[in-house]
């Protein structure tokens, strides 16, 4: 006697409307959590890269000073395209950040344009190649770092006319400011009004969301050792110079 087993087919069951809505809700919640986190991670990565760039600028500046009588790039240095060298006039020339970049390229080997460009900077020119190039004996500044009318070529402002004996808390380079004499960054600056980096002569690089609401609450130090919230005061002024009578001069790209 043969026994037959009765097999029944089970119908495939699809998702119900409630299950679909639940899955969609979970995806929406996860997206709301993860998307801002990814954005924050990207901004953190960009800030970290800027810190590394500023450290390279400081290190190159120290190398430059060690070969130039302990003087950091000054307003008397400018790039001579004829010879491909730096020229020290002994007087004042109308230099910009491009001249500083050239000084550190020629005098300290910091010849990568990308170092002067923040990935968060939408208004700076595209950074590619080298700062100074030699085309068969013809020397020139890379056109990508030279500011065109209405634009700002570099992402960092630089303080010239300093010497190594100034306090280590003296700003040397910082995230570009629309108005370097103001107390904080503006919405049109590299990171908007979120803040910016300051690299000091002593080698420290720090991020600041604010430089302080008043001089008394400022995070910087002026020539008298008093608190200030202005970078322009922290680098020395005619009335409050740094020790040794030093008065820095902020160089920024034309705009």
ChimeraX attribute file (.defattr): number of C-alpha atoms within 10 A of each C-alpha:
attribute: neighborCount
match mode: 1-to-1
recipient: residues
	/A:1	3
	/A:2	4
	/A:3	5
	/A:4	6
	/A:5	6
	/A:6	5
	/A:7	6
	/A:8	6
	/A:9	5
	/A:10	6
	/A:11	6
	/A:12	5
	/A:13	6
	/A:14	8
	/A:15	8
	/A:16	9
	/A:17	9
	/A:18	9
	/A:19	11
	/A:20	12
	/A:21	12
	/A:22	12
	/A:23	12
	/A:24	12
	/A:25	12
	/A:26	12
	/A:27	12
	/A:28	12
	/A:29	11
	/A:30	11
	/A:31	12
	/A:32	11
	/A:33	11
	/A:34	12
	/A:35	11
	/A:36	11
	/A:37	12
	/A:38	11
	/A:39	11
	/A:40	12
	/A:41	12
	/A:42	13
	/A:43	15
	/A:44	12
	/A:45	13
	/A:46	15
	/A:47	19
	/A:48	13
	/A:49	15
	/A:50	25
	/A:51	22
	/A:52	14
	/A:53	19
	/A:54	27
	/A:55	19
	/A:56	15
	/A:57	24
	/A:58	23
	/A:59	18
	/A:60	20
	/A:61	24
	/A:62	23
	/A:63	17
	/A:64	23
	/A:65	20
	/A:66	14
	/A:67	12
	/A:68	13
	/A:69	10
	/A:70	16
	/A:71	18
	/A:72	28
	/A:73	27
	/A:74	24
	/A:75	25
	/A:76	18
	/A:77	25
	/A:78	24
	/A:79	23
	/A:80	16
	/A:81	16
	/A:82	10
	/A:83	12
	/A:84	18
	/A:85	18
	/A:86	19
	/A:87	13
	/A:88	16
	/A:89	11
	/A:90	10
	/A:91	9
	/A:92	12
	/A:93	13
	/A:94	10
	/A:95	18
	/A:96	20
	/A:97	25
	/A:98	25
	/A:99	25
	/A:100	25
	/A:101	27
	/A:102	29
	/A:103	28
	/A:104	26
	/A:105	22
	/A:106	18
	/A:107	20
	/A:108	19
	/A:109	13
	/A:110	22
	/A:111	20
	/A:112	16
	/A:113	21
	/A:114	17
	/A:115	24
	/A:116	25
	/A:117	24
	/A:118	25
	/A:119	18
	/A:120	17
	/A:121	20
	/A:122	15
	/A:123	17
	/A:124	23
	/A:125	20
	/A:126	18
	/A:127	21
	/A:128	15
	/A:129	15
	/A:130	20
	/A:131	28
	/A:132	25
	/A:133	17
	/A:134	13
	/A:135	8
	/A:136	6
	/A:137	11
	/A:138	11
	/A:139	17
	/A:140	18
	/A:141	20
	/A:142	18
	/A:143	18
	/A:144	18
	/A:145	27
	/A:146	21
	/A:147	19
	/A:148	14
	/A:149	9
	/A:150	9
	/A:151	14
	/A:152	22
	/A:153	26
	/A:154	30
	/A:155	26
	/A:156	29
	/A:157	23
	/A:158	23
	/A:159	26
	/A:160	25
	/A:161	17
	/A:162	25
	/A:163	21
	/A:164	16
	/A:165	13
	/A:166	19
	/A:167	19
	/A:168	13
	/A:169	17
	/A:170	26
	/A:171	25
	/A:172	28
	/A:173	23
	/A:174	24
	/A:175	26
	/A:176	26
	/A:177	25
	/A:178	18
	/A:179	13
	/A:180	18
	/A:181	13
	/A:182	14
	/A:183	20
	/A:184	24
	/A:185	24
	/A:186	17
	/A:187	13
	/A:188	13
	/A:189	22
	/A:190	25
	/A:191	21
	/A:192	14
	/A:193	15
	/A:194	14
	/A:195	20
	/A:196	24
	/A:197	20
	/A:198	23
	/A:199	24
	/A:200	20
	/A:201	25
	/A:202	17
	/A:203	19
	/A:204	15
	/A:205	21
	/A:206	13
	/A:207	15
	/A:208	15
	/A:209	12
	/A:210	16
	/A:211	21
	/A:212	18
	/A:213	14
	/A:214	13
	/A:215	18
	/A:216	12
	/A:217	12
	/A:218	19
	/A:219	19
	/A:220	22
	/A:221	23
	/A:222	25
	/A:223	24
	/A:224	12
	/A:225	13
	/A:226	13
	/A:227	19
	/A:228	23
	/A:229	24
	/A:230	23
	/A:231	26
	/A:232	21
	/A:233	24
	/A:234	27
	/A:235	29
	/A:236	24
	/A:237	17
	/A:238	11
	/A:239	10
	/A:240	17
	/A:241	18
	/A:242	25
	/A:243	14
	/A:244	10
	/A:245	14
	/A:246	19
	/A:247	25
	/A:248	26
	/A:249	18
	/A:250	20
	/A:251	23
	/A:252	24
	/A:253	23
	/A:254	16
	/A:255	11
